Amino acid sequence: MSIAIWGMGISGNSALKFILSTYKGDIFLINQGDPALWSVDLDLGGRDIKCFDQSQIPTDLKVDKIILAAGIDPRIPELIPFKDTPKVCNEEYAFSFIDKPIIAVTGTNGKTTTVTLLAQALEAAGKKVFLGGNIGTPLCEMLCDNSEYDYIVLELSSFQLELMDKFHAQVSVILNISKTHMERYDNFNDYKQAKLDIVMNQVKGDLFITPGEFMSTETLALKKAIAPVEGYEFNNPALIGAHHQRNFKVVDDVLDYFGISSREEIIQNLINNFKGVKYRLEYLGLVNEVKFYNDAKSTNTEATVSAVTAFDEPLILIMGGKLRDESQELRKAFESIHNIIKIYAIGDAAKYIYDNLSDRFEVECLDDLELVFEKLKEIKCDAIVFSPAFPSFDQYKNYIARGEDFENRFKLLYTRE
């Protein structure tokens, strides 16, 4: 028997670390570029592991299973010779070694905030929680430590879900589904179906939480519709935006499902004190009476619209990035928004933003954040919100690097003031 790990990033290295301790068959590593330059720094324990640049794979290589990094498009030409080879993601491979309750959350927007809330709520109830998946820590990583967990909370992307077969979550959650990632899918329905596959293998007694529009999804699990949570005080919430009341409803339903007796106290405390995750409408501070918010994690139109509509006061919006495709319906999405004073459009998508929004808003196109911050020195307004609405890959490695750049430039501006 043989197994290949295809993609040697965080997920691939995590899978390799676990497999080295459990798998006795042949192991192949496949990645882009010269293997000598890969970021594989594990002790291979003397194992004879063959490494291949994906453009130079031997034609006679036989593999029984591929652990494929979720970020790699299964349609790439290099995978065609392996079209009949089973392909799984890190989480699917790890699942067969796990016997703890799994709470799996997907959606176009809000996944990271919701899984973080769930983990903190369960921890507040005295439970040991593994938080991982698309949020940054692969599930195989959990199998490499010696900790005992009561619950596993996973953020799952559509890319991970389409590489699953036997995966089973006791609780599955779909927060929302809107059009994005069309560079990866032939049509929106394929993307939506990948999300809906989160209910795969659920059985009677499990729980499926979803917006009303997906309540007809076929599953044996008990269904609960997402709606604003009731019975809690939201006079002074730490999170900005009424849409977070739906996230708290998910947490309330999950804690109720698992019989957490102190759930009301836990959730009210989170409402009062949970300030959100890094780069998701993160408040940075005040410069010249102007509030700065870093929403670098918003990489699609719906997320940016949610960010903007969380504010009542007038604001300046900084948006732009990689023009993934031209199907983002900016004009329609922004037609009911009235609190934007001006938009600074940056990067590859700047002209697209101008063409779609300049008839309603003042839009100025600039190359990058450096030029934007030169303009911001003279700006007077209530709030400045960096919420890109587009991926980061035109100018940055990922959204984290983009968020760090904005934060660092804010700190420099703050220091000057």
N, C-alpha and C positions, 0 to 999 in steps of 0.2 A: 504494500500500500504506500502511496505517496501523497503529499500535500504541498501546495504552493501558496506562499503568502505574496500577494501581488499588490505592491504599494508599501514602501517602507517608511511611512511617516509615523506619527504617534500610534495610530491604530495597528499598523503592521508590526512595529516593534513590541507592542504590548502582546499581540498574538504570538509572536515568536518567543517571547519570554515565558509564556505559559506553556506553549507546545514543547519547548525544550525539556520541560520537566515531566511531561505526560505522554508524549508521542514517540513511538519507537521506529516508525517507518521513515522513508526518505523525505527530506524537507528541501524544497527549492524556494529561493527568494528571487522575486522579479521586481524590477523598478526601472525608472528612466535613468540613463547615463551610466558612467563607469562605476561598477560596484565598489571600487576603492574609495569613491567619494561619497558613498551613502552614509547616512547617519545611523549606522548599526554599531553600537559600542558594547554589545552584550558578550559575555563569556559563552562561547558556543560549546563549551565542555568537551572539546575534542571531536565534536560531530563533523562528519564530512557533508557540509551543506553547500550546495552549488548555487551560485548567484548569477543572474543573467540580466543584462540590459534588455528591456522589453522589445527593443528593435532587433535583437540578435538571439532570439530564443531558438534552440535547435529544433529542426522540423520533426525529429523523432522523439521529442520529449513527451513522456506519458505521465499524466497527473490525474489522480482520482478525485481530488477536491481542491478548489481554489478559495482561499480567504481573500476576498477582494476589498480593497479600501473603498469605502462608500463614495469617496470623491472621484473615483475613476468611472467614466462612462462605460457601461458594459458593451456599448456598440462600437468601441474603438476597433480598428482593423486587426490589431495584434491579438485580440481575443477571439477572432473568427475561428482559428484552428481548434479552439477549446469550447466551441458552441454547445457541445453535448456534455461538458464537464460541469458538475454541480458547483455553483458559486454562492458563497455565503458571506455575510459581513461579520465583523468581530463579535457583535452581540448575539447573532444567531449561533455562531460556533460555541460561544461561552454558555449559552442557555442550557445545553444538554448536561452541564455539570452543576446546575444550580437547583436548589429546592426551596428557596425563599420566595415570599410573595413579591410579585413585580407590579409596579405601577408605571405604565408606559404612556407618555404624552407626546402627541404630534400636533401639527397645525402650521399654517403659514407664518403666523406671528404669535408671540407671547409664550413660546415654549419654555425659554430659559427662565423667565420670571415665574412661571407657574411651577416648574419642577423645583426651583429654589424655595418657593413658598411651601410646597409639599414637604420637602426635606426638613426645613426648619420647623414646620408644624409637628411632624412626627418626632423630631429630636426633642422638641419642647415637651412632648408627652413621655419622654424618657426612653425612646426607641433608638437603636443603633441603625443608621441609614447609610446605604451606599448611593451616592448621587453620581450618575455618569451618562454615557452614551454620547449624543451629539454635543452635549454641553462641554465636553473636553476630555473626560476620563473614560477610556474604553472599558467595557464590561470585563474583558479578560484581565484587566488590571486588578479587579477585585479578587480574582482567583489566585493571584500571585502573592497576596498578603495572607496573614494568618488570622485576620479579624473575623469575628462572627457578626453577622448583620441580621436585624429583624425584618427590614424591608429594603427593597431595591427600587429606586426611582430613576427612570430612564427618560431622557429626552431623545426622541427618534425623528430623524429626517425621512423624507420620502425615499432618498437614496438608500438608506439603511433598510427601510421596510420592504423595498423591492428585492432585497437580497435575503429574505427570510422565508422559512418554510414551516418549521415546527415550533417556532417561537410562540409562547403563550403568556399573556399578562393577565393576572387576576383582575386588574383594573386597567382599562384602556380609555384614553381621553383624546378626542379631536377638538381642538379649540376653535378652529376656523379653517377654511380652505379658500384661497383666492389665487388668481392667475400669477404664477411666477415660475422661474426655472424652465422657461420654454426653450432655452438652448439645450436642455437635456431630454426633453420629451417631445414626441411628435405632435401632441395636442394636449389641451387642458384636461381632457377626460383621463388620459393616462396618468397624469400627475395626481388627479383627484383619487383615482383608483388605488394608487400606491399608498396614499394616506389612509384610505378606508380599509386597507389590508391590516391595519393595526388590530382589528377585531378577530383576525384569523385565529382559529383554534380555541376561542373563548367558549366556555361551557356554561351550563346552567349553574347559577350561583355566583358567576362572575359579574362585574359591573362595567357598563359602557356609558361614558359621559360624552355628550355631543351636542352641538347646536340642533335646534329643531329641524332644520332642513335635512339632517342626516339620520333622523330618528327611524326612518324606514330601512336603514341598513340591516341586512340579514345577519342575525347573530342570536345565539341562545342566551346571551348575557342579559341581565337586567339593564334596562335603558333609563337614563336620566338626562333631561334636557338642561343645557346650560342657560342660565338666566342671571340677572343681578341677584346677589345674595340678599336675604332678608333677615331681620332680627338683630342687626348689628349697627353700631353707631359710626357714621362716616362724617361727623362734623369737622374733624381735623385729621384726615388720613395722611400718612407719610408719603404715599404714592400719589403722583399727579395723574388725574384722568379717571372719569367715571367708569371707563371700560374695565378697570381693575376689579370692579365689583363682581364681574363674571368670573375672574380668576379665583377670587375668594369663594365663590359658590362651588367651584371645583374642589377646592381644599375642604370646604365644609362637607361636601358629599363623600369625599374619600375618607375623612376622619370618622364620619358617621358610619360608613360601610364597615370599617374595621373596629367599630365599637370603642372609639377613644372617648372616654367619659368626660374629659376636661376640654372638649373641642371648642366650646363657646368662649371660654377664657383665653385659650391659645389663639384663636382666630382674631378676637378683638385686640389682643396684644400685638399681633402682626399688623393689623390694620393701622394701629397707632404708631408702630415703630419701624416696620419694614420699609426701607427706602429704595428698594429695587436692586437690580444687578448692574454691574459695570457696563457703561456705554449704552444703557437703555434709559433714555430721558434722565440722565444723571445730572443733578444740579452741581455746577462747579463753583459758583460764587458770584460776587457782585463787583463790577468795575464801573465807576462813574454812574452809579445808580442803575446800571444795566445788568440784568440777571443772565448768566450764561448756562446753557444746557447742552450736554453731550449725548446725542442719541445715535452714535455711530453704528450701533447694531441694526438700525433700520435700513434694510437693503432692498425694500420693495415699496411700491406706492402706498399700499394699505397701511403699512407700519408708519410711514411718515405722516399720512393723513391722521392716524390715531394720535400721533405725537402733537401735531398742530392743534387738533380739536380739543386737546386736554387743557388748552389755555383759553382764558377769556380775554386777556389783555392783548393789545397789538404786539406783533413780533416781527423780527427779521428772520427769514429762513435761509439756511445755507444747505444746498442740496447738489447732488450730482455724483458721477463716478463712471463706472464701465457701462456703456450702452449695450446691455445684454441682448436686447432685441427691441423692436419698435412696436411692441404690442401692449406696453404699459399705457393704460388709458388715463393719462395725466389730466387731460382737459375735463373729462367726466368726473374723475375722483376729486378734483379741486373746485368743482363748480359751486359747492355750498359753503366754501370757506371764505370768511370775510375779515379775518384778523391779521392777514399778512400785509405788512407795509411794503416789503421789498424782498425779492429772492436773489441771492447770489448763486449762480449756476456754475459749477466747476467740472473740470475733467472731460472725459470722452462724451458724456451725455449733455453737456452744456447747451449745444445748439438745439438738441431735441427738446430740452426743457424750455428754451426760449420760444421755439416754434409753437409749442403747445400751450404755454401759460402767459406769454407776454401780452395777450389781448385782455387779460384780467388783472395782471399784477405788473409792477415794475420789475423787470428781470435784467440783471447785469451779468454777462458771461465773463468769467475769469479762468485762468489756467488752473490755479491750485489754491490751497489754503493759505499759503504765504501771502499771495496777493489779496486774498479776502481780509486777512488780519491787518494789512496796511490800510484798507478801507475802514475797518471797524474802529480804528483809533479815533475817528471823528464822528462816529455814529451816536445818536441819542434816541433811545427807545426803551420800552419796558423789558423786553427779553430778546435774546438771540439764541436761536435753536439750530444746532447742527444735526440734521436728520436727512441723510443722503438720498434715500429712496432707490439707490442703485448700488450694485456691488462695488467693491473696492479695487478690483484687480487691474484697473487702468494705471494706478499710481502706487498701490500698496500691496503687500503680501496678503493681507487679510483685513477684516474689519477691525481687529484689535490694533494692528499697526496704525490704521487710520484714526481710530479713537485716541490712541496715545499721542499722535501728532497734534490733533486738535487740543487735547489737554495740555500738552507741553507749550503750545503757542499761547493758550490762555494764561498759563503761569507766567510766561514772559511778559505778556501784556499787563497782568496783575502787578508784576514786579516793577514795571516802568511807572505804573500809576501810583 
